[in-house]
Amino acid sequence: MKKYKVGIIGYGGFGKFLHHWWSKLENIEVVAVADSGHHSQHVENCKVYHNWKLLINDPDIEIVSIVTPPNLHVEMACEAMKAGKHVLLEKPVALSEEGAEEILKVQKETGMVITVDHMIRYNSIIQSFMKIGKSGALGKLRHAVVNNYAQDAALPIDHWFWDEAASGGIFVEHGVHFFDIINALSDEHYSEVYGCSHPRNESQRDRVAALVLYNDGLIANYYHAFSGPGFFEQTTINLVYDLARIEIEGWIPLKGKIKAMVNQQSKQQLESIPGWKIEKSESINNLGDVSRPEGWGDSEDLSADNKDLIYCGGIGYEVEEMISGTFEINQNKGDVYGKCVQLILSDIIKKIENKDHKLTITVENAVEALKIAVLASK
């Protein structure tokens, strides 16, 4: 088995996290880190550079991981590819569409493999819903709501996160994760984007919201706040399909619940979701329509011509049961997160070894999420 040698540029908390989890892989060796500050003190069994350009020109290194503030991504990624290195770039891909296009241009010129760390795509819950949703088992995805309440205790007022010239702001630095997830779940493209925000002061725009209309009718709402204590940190993704209502919990998705109308085939597909358990099941024939209160007068039954179908958005579906259930990954957040960053690096290696391999997350996917983030930030 070939062992790939990796260098990490940016050795703060996340750079150390990557080092920790990649060191567990048999075909990976982290051989160098670069950091302009003091984060790289006491690194063992690694070369330490204080200039990132020295790292990308190290002949031993084959893959460069860039874990720096976003305003540095374009220059570092392009220079690394020109130096003959494959690249795993931390999100966002860039601060602007122009910067992202420069990365795509250099990738085509050099032929190097590059992807962006939208690692939530590798989460097993998200993977399951990507497959189930695209199969049509749940009908069309009509609405998505992302609510992200994040802590700000680790983000003092002078942190680069608040400097939008360095970070791009919340939507660009952080929200791209969730724009990408909804893109992945729907396979739709944005057509209209509306954004609004409110700052706590001149330096900290800490609450942002967006409404996105997609080309096949999906409407999604996004809200992100970096304005509270860690006790209240919470992320939920609500998905409204014609035949299902789903709530996914966790910035790193760990659990959730489903209420769905199913037939035998679609019911079986739900078994692929991690930790899936059915808590309640009723025959569709035994369910009453609760949309009208007692005493409501008779109204025309628009579906009377075909009592064997349930209509949603004008589409008739053959379903037999209404089921409610839960799902959960029985691991802690750190372990699930660690597995995701291992999988994305392994995915890059598959692409290096087989040019026909399709990456789970491509630069083009990352650019699509960035475009929405930039529009929402205006």
RODO-2510 file (C-alpha; in nm, 4 decimals, decimal comma):
residues 378
     n   res          X          Y          Z
     1     m     0,0000     0,0000     0,0000
     2     k     0,1344     0,3387    -0,1016
     3     k     0,1687     0,5866     0,1822
     4     y     0,0824     0,9457     0,0884
     5     k     0,2750     1,2275     0,2529
     6     v     0,0683     1,5252     0,3632
     7     g     0,1588     1,8796     0,4643
     8     i    -0,0804     2,1030     0,6608
     9     i    -0,0744     2,4823     0,6201
    10     g    -0,2370     2,6446     0,9229
    11     y    -0,1920     2,4617     1,2517
    12     g    -0,4563     2,6034     1,4819
    13     g    -0,7259     2,3911     1,6430
    14     f    -0,8656     2,2476     1,3197
    15     g    -0,5227     2,1828     1,1695
    16     k    -0,4340     1,9815     1,4805
    17     f    -0,7682     1,7978     1,4554
    18     l    -0,6911     1,6955     1,0966
    19     h    -0,3428     1,5795     1,1975
    20     h    -0,4874     1,3683     1,4773
    21     w    -0,7413     1,1879     1,2589
    22     w    -0,5283     1,1493     0,9488
    23     s    -0,2497     0,9946     1,1547
    24     k    -0,4865     0,7026     1,2183
    25     l    -0,4972     0,6161     0,8463
    26     e    -0,2545     0,3489     0,7307
    27     n    -0,1887     0,5119     0,3937
    28     i    -0,1282     0,8654     0,5264
    29     e     0,1720     1,0279     0,6910
    30     v     0,1601     1,3924     0,7962
    31     v     0,5213     1,4957     0,7388
    32     a     0,5129     1,8756     0,7705
    33     v     0,3123     2,1664     0,9082
    34     a     0,3390     2,5379     0,8371
    35     d     0,2157     2,8109     1,0706
    36     s     0,3061     3,1772     1,1017
    37     g     0,2232     3,1885     1,4729
    38     h     0,3079     2,9721     1,7728
    39     h     0,0579     2,6909     1,7129
    40     s     0,3235     2,4548     1,5784
    41     q     0,5336     2,4413     1,8939
    42     h     0,6024     2,0908     2,0267
    43     v     0,4998     1,9135     1,7037
    44     e     0,6647     1,5727     1,7015
    45     n     0,7919     1,3720     1,4040
    46     c     0,7122     1,6563     1,1621
    47     k     0,8974     1,9256     0,9770
    48     v     0,7855     2,2694     1,0893
    49     y     0,7850     2,5614     0,8479
    50     h     0,7086     2,9225     0,9312
    51     n     0,6663     3,0097     0,5643
    52     w     0,3962     2,8210     0,3742
    53     k     0,5837     2,8531     0,0451
    54     l     0,8625     2,6368     0,1838
    55     l     0,6086     2,3647     0,2641
    56     i     0,4535     2,3554    -0,0829
    57     n     0,8004     2,3276    -0,2354
    58     d     0,9007     2,0384    -0,0089
    59     p     0,9657     1,7513    -0,2545
    60     d     0,8473     1,4884    -0,0049
    61     i     0,4937     1,6275     0,0161
    62     e     0,2262     1,5004    -0,2248
    63     i    -0,0944     1,6443    -0,0743
    64     v    -0,1300     1,9892     0,0823
    65     s    -0,4117     2,0682     0,3256
    66     i    -0,4832     2,4409     0,3519
    67     v    -0,6451     2,5376     0,6841
    68     t    -0,6077     2,9165     0,6905
    69     p    -0,8391     3,2194     0,6911
    70     p    -1,0381     3,2276     0,3656
    71     n    -0,8671     3,5341     0,2162
    72     l    -0,5499     3,3231     0,1763
    73     h    -0,7123     3,0272     0,0025
    74     v    -0,6816     3,1279    -0,3615
    75     e    -0,3118     3,2168    -0,3591
    76     m    -0,2123     2,9144    -0,1528
    77     a    -0,4212     2,6636    -0,3498
    78     c    -0,2992     2,7919    -0,6873
    79     e     0,0663     2,8001    -0,5806
    80     a     0,0405     2,4491    -0,4341
    81     m    -0,1036     2,3089    -0,7581
    82     k     0,1639     2,4871    -0,9631
    83     a     0,4201     2,3223    -0,7354
    84     g     0,2778     1,9806    -0,8303
    85     k     0,0762     1,9177    -0,5140
    86     h    -0,2751     1,7824    -0,4800
    87     v    -0,4870     2,0038    -0,2534
    88     l    -0,7542     1,9724     0,0142
    89     l    -0,8753     2,3281     0,0645
    90     e    -1,0716     2,4353     0,3698
    91     k    -1,4083     2,5936     0,2928
    92     p    -1,4973     2,8378     0,1508
    93     v    -1,3227     2,7759    -0,1787
    94     a    -1,2634     3,1526    -0,2060
    95     l    -1,4113     3,4879    -0,1042
    96     s    -1,5419     3,5657    -0,4513
    97     e    -1,6514     3,3959    -0,7702
    98     e    -1,3474     3,5447    -0,9438
    99     g    -1,1132     3,3823    -0,6932
   100     a    -1,2876     3,0480    -0,7350
   101     e    -1,2580     3,0739    -1,1147
   102     e    -0,8836     3,1286    -1,0757
   103     i    -0,8569     2,8040    -0,8797
   104     l    -1,0532     2,6171    -1,1478
   105     k    -0,8280     2,7645    -1,4180
   106     v    -0,5076     2,6559    -1,2442
   107     q    -0,6508     2,3091    -1,1746
   108     k    -0,7208     2,2593    -1,5443
   109     e    -0,3738     2,3847    -1,6375
   110     t    -0,1923     2,1634    -1,3870
   111     g    -0,4152     1,8555    -1,3787
   112     m    -0,3747     1,8298    -1,0018
   113     v    -0,6560     1,6947    -0,7836
   114     i    -0,8239     1,9532    -0,5609
   115     t    -1,1377     1,9502    -0,3521
   116     v    -1,2887     2,1622    -0,0758
   117     d    -1,3587     2,0495     0,2801
   118     h    -1,7381     2,0381     0,2655
   119     m    -1,7014     1,7269     0,4756
   120     i    -2,0681     1,7151     0,5918
   121     r    -2,1422     1,5411     0,2604
   122     y    -1,9546     1,2403     0,4004
   123     n    -2,1785     1,2158     0,7075
   124     s    -2,3687     0,8857     0,6917
   125     i    -2,7070     1,0482     0,7686
   126     i    -2,6634     1,3005     0,4867
   127     q    -2,5373     1,0248     0,2565
   128     s    -2,8543     0,8232     0,3241
   129     f    -3,0894     1,1139     0,2515
   130     m    -2,8986     1,2061    -0,0639
   131     k    -2,9656     0,8567    -0,2000
   132     i    -3,3233     0,8228    -0,0718
   133     g    -3,4254     1,1716    -0,1822
   134     k    -3,2864     1,1314    -0,5329
   135     s    -3,4566     0,7937    -0,5708
   136     g    -3,7943     0,9691    -0,5531
   137     a    -3,9052     0,7523    -0,2607
   138     l    -4,0147     1,0603    -0,0624
   139     g    -4,1497     1,2594    -0,3567
   140     k    -4,0249     1,6096    -0,4370
   141     l    -3,8300     1,8191    -0,1882
   142     r    -4,0412     2,1339    -0,1528
   143     h    -3,8977     2,3243     0,1444
   144     a    -3,5841     2,3231     0,3581
   145     v    -3,5129     2,5203     0,6753
   146     v    -3,1663     2,5479     0,8294
   147     n    -3,1341     2,7049     1,1752
   148     n    -2,7835     2,7335     1,3186
   149     y    -2,7311     2,8866     1,6632
   150     a    -2,3558     2,8937     1,7263
   151     q    -2,1507     3,0054     2,0246
   152     d    -1,9300     3,3123     2,0071
   153     a    -1,7207     3,2573     2,3213
   154     a    -1,4217     3,1484     2,1122
   155     l    -1,4563     3,4489     1,8784
   156     p    -1,3325     3,7668     2,0497
   157     i    -1,3963     4,0951     1,8710
   158     d    -1,0440     4,0968     1,7186
   159     h    -1,0752     3,7432     1,5754
   160     w    -1,0336     3,7227     1,1950
   161     f    -1,3813     3,5622     1,1762
   162     w    -1,5422     3,9068     1,2244
   163     d    -1,3196     4,0726     0,9643
   164     e    -1,5236     4,0220     0,6477
   165     a    -1,2233     4,1118     0,4320
   166     a    -1,0559     3,8004     0,5747
   167     s    -1,3531     3,5682     0,6306
   168     g    -1,6188     3,6853     0,3876
   169     g    -1,8707     3,7005     0,6721
   170     i    -2,0884     3,4304     0,8235
   171     f    -2,2549     3,3104     0,5033
   172     v    -1,9262     3,2777     0,3142
   173     e    -1,7132     3,1410     0,5986
   174     h    -1,9727     2,9129     0,7561
   175     g    -2,3047     2,9142     0,5708
   176     v    -2,1495     2,7562     0,2597
   177     h    -2,1618     2,4222     0,4449
   178     f    -2,5407     2,4341     0,4555
   179     f    -2,5961     2,5799     0,1101
   180     d    -2,3907     2,2855    -0,0134
   181     i    -2,5909     2,0295     0,1863
   182     i    -2,9242     2,1494     0,0467
   183     n    -2,7679     2,1547    -0,3012
   184     a    -2,6544     1,7951    -0,2482
   185     l    -2,9915     1,6791    -0,1182
   186     s    -3,1895     1,8391    -0,3995
   187     d    -2,9653     1,8496    -0,7086
   188     e    -3,1314     2,1826    -0,7859
   189     h    -2,9632     2,5134    -0,8715
   190     y    -3,0429     2,8495    -0,7180
   191     s    -3,2413     3,0985    -0,9270
   192     e    -3,3093     3,3773    -0,6747
   193     v    -3,1325     3,4671    -0,3486
   194     y    -3,2422     3,7219    -0,0858
   195     g    -3,0422     3,8002     0,2261
   196     c    -3,0639     4,0166     0,5345
   197     s    -2,8545     4,0619     0,8478
   198     h    -2,8172     4,2559     1,1701
   199     p    -2,4881     4,3569     1,3384
   200     r    -2,4365     4,3863     1,7120
   201     n    -2,1869     4,6692     1,6465
   202     e    -1,9740     4,8124     1,3650
   203     s    -1,7300     4,5219     1,3801
   204     q    -1,9507     4,2161     1,4334
   205     r    -2,2293     4,1155     1,1956
   206     d    -2,3439     3,8214     1,4038
   207     r    -2,6902     3,7290     1,2692
   208     v    -2,7722     3,6566     0,9050
   209     a    -3,0644     3,5074     0,7146
   210     a    -3,1345     3,4091     0,3540
   211     l    -3,4230     3,2931     0,1396
   212     v    -3,3300     3,0924    -0,1710
   213     l    -3,5557     2,9874    -0,4575
   214     y    -3,4262     2,6976    -0,6677
   215     n    -3,4898     2,6201    -1,0323
   216     d    -3,7310     2,3295    -0,9753
   217     g    -3,9398     2,5022    -0,7086
   218     l    -3,7554     2,4240    -0,3855
   219     i    -3,7634     2,7151    -0,1389
   220     a    -3,5074     2,7165     0,1440
   221     n    -3,4639     2,9386     0,4500
   222     y    -3,1281     2,9776     0,6243
   223     y    -3,0562     3,1459     0,9586
   224     h    -2,7169     3,1626     1,1285
   225     a    -2,6357     3,3351     1,4560
   226     f    -2,2985     3,3516     1,6287
   227     s    -2,4310     3,5301     1,9332
   228     g    -2,4842     3,3015     2,2325
   229     p    -2,3290     3,0662     2,4858
   230     g    -2,2275     2,7125     2,4021
   231     f    -2,5144     2,5807     2,6171
   232     f    -2,7600     2,6943     2,3497
   233     e    -2,5572     2,5853     2,0477
   234     q    -2,7938     2,3996     1,8168
   235     t    -2,8326     2,3192     1,4481
   236     t    -3,1421     2,1755     1,2817
   237     i    -3,2162     2,0961     0,9187
   238     n    -3,5856     2,0501     0,8396
   239     l    -3,6779     1,8891     0,5074
   240     v    -4,0311     1,8930     0,3672
   241     y    -4,0878     1,6337     0,0951
   242     d    -4,4248     1,5555    -0,0615
   243     l    -4,4348     1,2333     0,1414
   244     a    -4,2178     1,3088     0,4437
   245     r    -4,1318     1,5571     0,7163
   246     i    -3,7745     1,5192     0,8408
   247     e    -3,5762     1,6934     1,1137
   248     i    -3,1993     1,6396     1,1326
   249     e    -3,0167     1,7555     1,4456
   250     g    -2,6571     1,8659     1,4846
   251     w    -2,4025     2,0792     1,3007
   252     i    -2,2382     1,7435     1,2523
   253     p    -2,5647     1,5520     1,1907
   254     l    -2,6080     1,2894     1,4630
   255     k    -2,9798     1,2135     1,4939
   256     g    -3,3313     1,3077     1,3912
   257     k    -3,6878     1,2016     1,3253
   258     i    -3,9143     1,1279     1,0292
   259     k    -4,2859     1,1169     0,9636
   260     a    -4,3554     0,9707     0,6206
   261     m    -4,6170     0,8141     0,3950
   262     v    -4,4637     0,5003     0,2465
   263     n    -4,5231     0,1891     0,0420
   264     q    -4,3286    -0,1322     0,0912
   265     q    -4,0450    -0,0262    -0,1386
   266     s    -3,9901     0,3181     0,0127
   267     k    -4,0297     0,1799     0,3649
   268     q    -3,7463    -0,0612     0,2934
   269     q    -3,5251     0,2224     0,1650
   270     l    -3,5530     0,4018     0,5001
   271     e    -3,3737     0,1083     0,6614
   272     s    -3,0465     0,2429     0,5164
   273     i    -3,0563     0,5427     0,7537
   274     p    -2,8195     0,4928     1,0516
   275     g    -2,9991     0,3710     1,3633
   276     w    -3,3427     0,3766     1,1972
   277     k    -3,6293     0,2738     1,4265
   278     i    -4,0016     0,2794     1,3510
   279     e    -4,1977     0,4059     1,6497
   280     k    -4,5473     0,4154     1,5013
   281     s    -4,7211     0,2782     1,1927
   282     e    -5,0797     0,3196     1,0715
   283     s    -5,2588     0,2193     0,7548
   284     i    -5,3364     0,5167     0,5310
   285     n    -5,6931     0,3838     0,5062
   286     n    -5,7391     0,4310     0,8812
   287     l    -5,6251     0,7924     0,8873
   288     g    -5,8748     1,0765     0,8838
   289     d    -5,8217     1,4190     0,7278
   290     v    -5,7538     1,6522     1,0200
   291     s    -5,7124     1,9640     0,8033
   292     r    -6,0736     2,0742     0,8711
   293     p    -6,2283     2,1212     1,2189
   294     e    -6,5368     1,9327     1,3359
   295     g    -6,8525     2,0729     1,1813
   296     w    -6,6872     2,1956     0,8642
   297     g    -6,9233     2,1725     0,5663
   298     d    -6,8780     1,9279     0,2809
   299     s    -6,6305     2,0260     0,0107
   300     e    -6,5445     1,8784    -0,3248
   301     d    -6,2992     1,5870    -0,3068
   302     l    -6,0526     1,6643    -0,5848
   303     s    -5,8947     1,3203    -0,5575
   304     a    -6,2210     1,1303    -0,5783
   305     d    -6,1398     0,9972    -0,9248
   306     n    -5,8600     0,7843    -0,7840
   307     k    -5,8934     0,6847    -0,4201
   308     d    -5,5818     0,4660    -0,4455
   309     l    -5,3516     0,7667    -0,4731
   310     i    -5,2424     1,0379    -0,2299
   311     y    -5,1971     1,3744    -0,4029
   312     c    -4,9205     1,6192    -0,3178
   313     g    -4,8543     1,9214    -0,5362
   314     g    -5,0766     1,7691    -0,8019
   315     i    -4,8732     1,4466    -0,8119
   316     g    -5,0406     1,1166    -0,7238
   317     y    -4,8457     0,8731    -0,5060
   318     e    -4,9179     0,5110    -0,4191
   319     v    -4,8669     0,4786    -0,0429
   320     e    -4,9939     0,2342     0,2188
   321     e    -4,8736     0,3454     0,5619
   322     m    -4,7984     0,6533     0,7680
   323     i    -4,4913     0,5823     0,9782
   324     s    -4,3023     0,7814     1,2393
   325     g    -3,9491     0,6960     1,3396
   326     t    -3,6120     0,8119     1,4637
   327     f    -3,2531     0,7722     1,3511
   328     e    -2,9188     0,8225     1,5219
   329     i    -2,5468     0,7652     1,4753
   330     n    -2,4349     0,5976     1,7965
   331     q    -2,1015     0,7790     1,8156
   332     n    -1,9967     1,1094     1,9658
   333     k    -1,9609     1,4257     1,7593
   334     g    -1,5808     1,4170     1,7570
   335     d    -1,5654     1,0621     1,6232
   336     v    -1,8228     1,1307     1,3505
   337     y    -1,6421     1,4517     1,2536
   338     g    -1,3103     1,2674     1,2496
   339     k    -1,4476     0,9944     1,0242
   340     c    -1,5728     1,2578     0,7781
   341     v    -1,2314     1,4244     0,7443
   342     q    -1,0729     1,0820     0,6970
   343     l    -1,3221     1,0009     0,4205
   344     i    -1,2616     1,3224     0,2286
   345     l    -0,8853     1,2646     0,2255
   346     s    -0,9396     0,9033     0,1187
   347     d    -1,1668     1,0334    -0,1581
   348     i    -0,8867     1,2564    -0,2886
   349     i    -0,6516     0,9580    -0,2956
   350     k    -0,9043     0,7555    -0,4968
   351     k    -0,9140     1,0413    -0,7488
   352     i    -0,5330     1,0586    -0,7599
   353     e    -0,5143     0,6858    -0,8303
   354     n    -0,8074     0,6775    -1,0740
   355     k    -0,8809     0,9900    -1,2778
   356     d    -1,2296     0,8555    -1,3599
   357     h    -1,3293     0,8430    -0,9920
   358     k    -1,6020     1,0969    -0,9103
   359     l    -1,5345     1,2996    -0,5981
   360     t    -1,8188     1,3257    -0,3479
   361     i    -1,7537     1,7004    -0,3310
   362     t    -1,6002     1,8800    -0,6270
   363     v    -1,4622     2,2309    -0,6600
   364     e    -1,7599     2,3051    -0,8842
   365     n    -1,9950     2,2036    -0,5997
   366     a    -1,8061     2,4367    -0,3649
   367     v    -1,8279     2,7227    -0,6157
   368     e    -2,2071     2,6773    -0,6413
   369     a    -2,2383     2,7104    -0,2617
   370     l    -2,0085     3,0129    -0,2638
   371     k    -2,2181     3,1915    -0,5273
   372     i    -2,5287     3,1597    -0,3083
   373     a    -2,3330     3,2799    -0,0016
   374     v    -2,2004     3,5862    -0,1819
   375     l    -2,5466     3,6820    -0,3096
   376     a    -2,6992     3,6307     0,0377
   377     s    -2,4300     3,8533     0,1919
   378     k    -2,5056     4,1578    -0,0232
***
